[in-house]
Amino acid sequence: MVWLDIEGSSYWTTPAANRSFVEEILKAFKAHGYVVGLYVNHTQWVEIFGADYKGCGGFPTWVAKYSTPVSKDCSTLSPFGPYATKDFNLRQYTGTTALCGGSVDQSAYC
């Protein structure tokens, strides 16, 4: 499985170009037999693709959303793009957490 990390709006160009670029990448991976998922969050989605973009649906989604108090609950996530809350597969609920002498981001299945 390949996860596309869709974040860092400063590295992207225009919403139209970004949409086309990601759609072509997804198409190429699928053509070569890969299962592809998207690592996304609402804010970055809007900044990179625009709030009205409904493309890229049907792929597994790993959503980054931190909260205080910490929540692993995917039902508290807001829908965006083509994704309803029920479509999310994973939730990254903490970032840069010390664990076993290392630094990790923590995620849970929805």
N, C-alpha and C positions, 0 to 999 in steps of 0.2 A: 504494500500500500504506500502511496505517495501522498503527503499532505502539502498543499500549497499554502504558504504563510502569507496571508493578505493583510499587510499592515505597513506602517511607515509611509504615510501619505506624501512625505517630502521626496520619496524615491520614485513616485509615479508622475504621470503627465496629466492629460485631460481625461475626464470621465469616459468620453467616447473611445479614445485610444486605449484606455485601461480595460474597458469592457472587451474590446476586440482582442487585445493581447491575452487576457485570461481565457477567453473562450477558445482561442487557438491552442493554448497550452493544454487545456482540458481535452480538447478534441485529439491532439497528438498523443497524449498519454493513453486515452481510451483506445485509440487505434492500435496501440502497441500492447494492449491487454492489461494495462495497469488499472487497479482500483484507485480512484483519486478522491481525496477529501479536502475540504477547505477549513483552514484555521482562520477565524474571522472574529470581529466584534462590531457592534452596531456603529460606533463612532467612525472607525476606520472604513467600514463599508460605505457610509454616506460620503466621507471625504474623498474616497478613491473612485467610486462608481456613480455617486449621486443617489439621493434618497428614493428616486423613482425607479431605479434599476431592479428588475425582477428576474434577470437572467441568472445562470449558474445554479438553478434549482436541481434537485434530484441527487445531489452529492452529499456524502456524509459531512456533517458540520461539527466542528470543535470550536466552541465559543469561549472567548476570554472575557470574563466578567467577575470582577472582585467586588466584595461587599463587606460591610461591617454591620453586624457581626458576620463572620465567615459563613457562607452558605454554599452547599453543594447542590442545592435544589434547582433543577433546570426549569421548573414551572414558574420561577420568579423572573426569568429572562424575558425581555421584550422582543416580539417578532420584528424582523427587518428583511428587506430585499424579498426574495421568494420564500423565506423561511418563517413558518409559524413555530411557536414554542415547541410543539410536539415533534418538529422535524430535527431538533438538535440532538446530537449523539453524545457529545462530551462537553463538560464545562470545566474550564481552567478557573479555579476559584482562589488561588493564591499565586503570587510570583516571588521569586528569589527568597525561598524559605530554606533555612539551615536544616539539613537532615543527614544523619550518619556521616558527618564530617564534610559534606558537600553542600552545594546550593542547587535547589530544584524548584520548579514550578509544580504546583499540585493540581491534579485534574481528577474528575470523577465521571463515570458513565451516567448518562441521563436515564 
